[in-house]
Amino acid sequence: MAEPGQVPEGLDPEPTPAPSLGPEPTPEPVAEQKPKAKSGYEAIIDSLADLLQTASDWVRQEAEAVVREKVVLPIQRLGLTLASAAAAACLAVVGLIFIAVALYLVLAGAVGHPAALAIIGGVYLIASIVFVVIKVRLMQK
């Protein structure tokens, strides 16, 4: 076994360089190209193209801002409102169920189980009919 700091037998202490596939190509100098002087018409066309691109970018940004302000934000607010309304409706339904069970227990002792179920069911049915009538009238206005 080799001592600490010594290379074990059979291993080369120096890493072997990777074999070369041939001489490295030397980059050839690229001829320096001087920009051509643009004629008057080319300069005007380039300026008009830049102006058109700038105007296009500005219109795109303005359209994006209008869509964000007039469409996206109101839809986000509507989504939050609907989610809140749905949560409130679920809580109201759970509350109504507890109230119905309590009324059932009170009425069952007084008038019997079948009559208590009929009374509670009738109250819910009348409440739903009133709600539908009010909603239809509001929709017709």
C-alpha positions in Angstrom: 0.0 0.0 0.0 1.3 3.5 -0.8 2.2 6.0 1.8 0.0 9.2 2.0 1.2 11.7 -0.6 2.7 9.0 -2.8 1.3 7.7 -6.1 0.5 4.0 -6.0 2.5 1.7 -8.3 1.3 1.4 -11.8 -0.3 4.9 -11.9 1.3 7.7 -13.8 1.8 10.8 -11.5 1.4 13.2 -14.4 -1.9 13.2 -16.4 -1.4 12.1 -20.0 -2.5 14.8 -22.5 -5.3 13.9 -24.9 -4.1 12.7 -28.3 -4.2 15.4 -30.9 -6.1 15.0 -34.2 -3.6 17.1 -36.1 -2.2 20.5 -36.0 -4.6 23.2 -34.8 -5.7 25.4 -37.7 -4.7 29.0 -37.4 -7.5 31.4 -38.0 -7.1 33.3 -41.2 -7.4 37.1 -40.8 -10.7 38.4 -42.0 -10.4 41.2 -44.4 -11.6 44.4 -42.8 -14.7 45.6 -44.4 -15.4 49.2 -44.2 -19.1 50.2 -44.1 -20.3 51.5 -47.4 -21.5 55.0 -47.6 -25.2 55.0 -48.1 -26.8 57.0 -50.7 -29.4 59.6 -49.9 -32.3 57.3 -50.8 -31.0 54.4 -48.8 -30.5 56.6 -45.7 -34.1 57.9 -46.1 -35.4 54.3 -46.5 -33.5 53.1 -43.4 -34.8 56.1 -41.4 -38.4 55.4 -42.5 -37.9 51.7 -41.6 -36.7 52.7 -38.1 -39.5 55.2 -37.7 -42.1 52.5 -38.8 -40.5 50.0 -36.3 -40.7 52.5 -33.5 -44.3 53.4 -34.3 -45.2 49.7 -34.4 -43.5 49.1 -31.1 -45.3 52.0 -29.5 -48.7 50.9 -30.9 -48.1 47.4 -29.5 -47.2 48.7 -26.1 -50.3 51.0 -26.0 -52.5 48.1 -27.1 -51.1 45.9 -24.4 -51.7 48.5 -21.8 -55.3 49.1 -22.9 -56.0 45.4 -23.0 -54.5 44.9 -19.5 -56.4 47.9 -18.1 -59.8 47.3 -19.8 -60.0 43.5 -20.1 -57.5 41.7 -17.8 -57.9 43.6 -14.6 -61.8 43.6 -14.7 -61.8 39.9 -15.4 -59.4 39.3 -12.5 -61.7 41.3 -10.2 -64.7 39.4 -11.5 -63.0 36.1 -10.8 -62.2 37.1 -7.2 -65.8 38.4 -6.7 -67.2 35.1 -8.0 -64.9 33.0 -5.8 -65.9 35.1 -2.8 -69.6 34.7 -3.6 -69.2 30.9 -4.1 -67.4 30.6 -0.7 -70.1 32.7 1.0 -72.9 30.6 -0.7 -71.3 27.4 0.6 -71.1 28.8 4.1 -74.7 29.9 3.9 -75.8 26.4 2.8 -73.9 24.8 5.6 -75.5 27.3 8.1 -79.0 26.5 6.6 -78.4 22.8 7.0 -77.6 23.2 10.7 -80.6 25.4 11.2 -82.8 22.9 9.4 -81.5 20.0 11.6 -82.1 22.1 14.8 -85.7 22.9 13.6 -86.3 19.3 12.7 -85.2 18.2 16.2 -87.5 20.8 17.8 -90.5 20.1 15.5 -90.1 16.3 15.7 -90.8 16.4 19.4 -93.8 18.6 18.9 -95.5 17.3 15.8 -93.7 14.0 14.9 -90.9 13.2 12.5 -92.9 13.1 9.2 -94.6 16.4 9.9 -91.3 18.1 10.9 -89.7 17.0 7.6 -92.7 18.2 5.6 -92.7 21.6 7.3 -89.0 22.2 6.8 -89.2 21.0 3.2 -92.1 23.3 2.5 -90.3 26.3 3.9 -87.3 25.6 1.7 -89.5 25.1 -1.3 -91.4 28.4 -0.7 -88.1 30.2 -0.2 -86.7 28.9 -3.5 -89.9 29.9 -5.4 -89.7 33.5 -4.0 -86.0 33.7 -5.0 -86.8 32.6 -8.6 -89.7 35.0 -8.9 -87.5 37.9 -7.7 -84.7 36.9 -10.0 -86.9 36.7 -13.1 -88.4 40.1 -12.4 -85.0 41.7 -12.0 -83.8 40.0 -15.3 -86.9 41.4 -17.2 -86.1 45.0 -16.2 
